[in-house]
Amino acid sequence: MKTKSFPSLNADLSLLGYGLMRLPEKDGKIDFEQAHKLTDKAIENGVNYFDTAYMYHNGESELFLNDVIKRHGRSSFYIADKLPLWDCNDKEYIDKTIEEQFRRLDVDYIDFYLLHGMGKDNWEKALKYDAIPTLEKLKKDGRIGRIGFSFHDNKQVLESMMQYEKWDFAYIQFNYFDYKRQKANELYQVLEKHNIPMVAMEPVRGGLLANPPRGFGDEFKKQYPDRSVASWALRYSGSFTNTCNVLSGMSNMEQVEDNLNIFNNFKPLNTEELALVKSVRNKIFDVDQIPCTNCAYCKSCPLDIDIQRCFGVYNEYKIMGNEDWYNGQKKEIKESGRGPEKCTACGMCVAKCPQKIEIPSRIKELIAE
């Protein structure tokens, strides 16, 4: 397994990390038996970075990671967890949430701890409710090892965060699509300038780059028929010098085995391969899709609208153009009682969306089509 080391981390991280946000489910819960097969395989092949968060799988992700720790031993890998601030209204919330995370994980220390989903509003909350001093004390007490954040905003907000704290590491959404679409290149440059190692989130952009629209991925297969289309995206994110980890949310054994093959035999993209990636990227830009990565942050819709499915159906239609299928899917969603016609534009989903999608207006497009 390819590893990376940075002075600020004092750790050799496997370049491939396991994101525990999209684990296999059964009856709406994590399928522990199937999920353990995936994480066992990853650990046996050198993956030593496992990422979870307070809200993943409605809190069950942390409990699953607890199970993985008991199964393999606390020293077998590094764990990363995150503090959500979007529902925070006082400092007590921060203290209670952190202690609950320690209880769920059943550990004495967390190797990498992050402020979750930083942007202008959440960063202001972090400052208002003394999140940084809280984390610094936990670090001093030996309960957390390194302090970082995951980020979803612009260069100016990121620069403002650099002035406040000497961060150990940071997560940004980094893939060949968002390098230009969401100006991830600018965020990467800020982190590099401040010598902050980057963990690449969403390397295949919620599956978009594992199965690009309109068969654009066929261009990759022509070049290397025996390699997956996803491998191009994963290698892209891992090819940058300041990348310390590429975080992949593997959901099945096929994905695990493919990812392991990529990073056990890792080779950065060469000049010719980069040119092909850019060509495919430009073609994807021309397809009018809703930029949803299926992260599920919008699941807390108070009217229980199935936003993820609505966007997934819409994007599939834009790619494939099958109108009969699209109308059938719209009918199913409406009959389920979770359709877009229920939306009152309350805005709760917009505040939580890492992609900054104007969900109320875009979800209405399913009715208009």
Steps between C-alpha positions, in 0.01 A plus 500: 500500500634840400554722806563873549668680788494867597681667797181655639331160514777292657336198337540284193154492345386257237428709192162325485266582787167337583205736535224342708215705355370259236517161667267220379160508667223255579153618604627857535786407733866421440540136404778428751577157358552625145670822611754308710597294196588825324696658784676171581620480141617861506694460827660175386629687195653796683223761524565676830276809489128471583272803493161538663278784624233563761214493250609227256240222478302691766780449752542130431827550311684584822355190665614289206852644527493406870434144386789516251733621775401211726546261210849616398644687799536871569854521360410340165402828332435870545147628558355834396176650630324832454308758702180627331420864570193567285267416792722664761351787704723496809831369630327227698395340170866469398606342830205255503547397137871430542442291812228306322742426217757363744230279652384372161856422394594375848854637470729713716633706211416590140794535261353760262217728606328747269256787498242363257386680185668835552369793304429861594203425727645196677836672544325792671332250733834336573641836608189608690481184709874453558534179302872553437599550867293190582692291246834647607431395859406149387825486304700619799329237717592228251141420400543607138818485297460746213257784428353562156181580313299403195422792274226603255532867407721744310863603512432814702331311785780243500764772522319655796517166682874484441551812709348350812658160556799294393304210360652153475301392193187580297242328281382654173282358225768421246450322169562580134144633459500736799858608435337750264124486574534587870845658476659226708829604339486831689429326830782254439741789439401667828567180696828442320613857570435451871662152506177328599465144366182434303263206528307468173124458554261374232772381257236342274241769582232276640540253211479751213864443405471123538227504236522825301194606299434409137770235493787746536675244720541282191790726404686380811420136422647538150827609657512225765224240451597308814473800735184643652373842401507595869874431511565810290324723752667337800844524345435863412425593862801302623744649249538838671800544728303650789244216505553293815192281458228426244179428687281244324150404620510137390160327510570153363781250453546585134580860593732394783697262279524755219616774738759271657633406159538868410682603816705186551648566156465878503635705213431873459336604176750587227472792258311304236254360756436844647415631155242224455348575844465867408333409171242280676445768765415761237242268346337431839476876558270521199240267655246699706486304827420592859839482679379261773757255645241294691661590833163483684549820699151602384332193652374710790233665281211576740248391233694178426546585132732245338736763363775253415274282289341802331838631391626155407200440274534845343870453426446153358238644265735779391765241420287230337207701363243222568179699545270203569731377778524853640122548513461162668757590764335836566167322550655253745658777703175696516298193603753428777402831663859624483484699178621854416146639491507502883790748513424827682846649434580516871872496413617251764648274231688787334676587824626142533593431137880489450452565127304823566217375277190719505295189573146650519528659156679207339268238643206681342657423162379142543143627498558731204670241277 
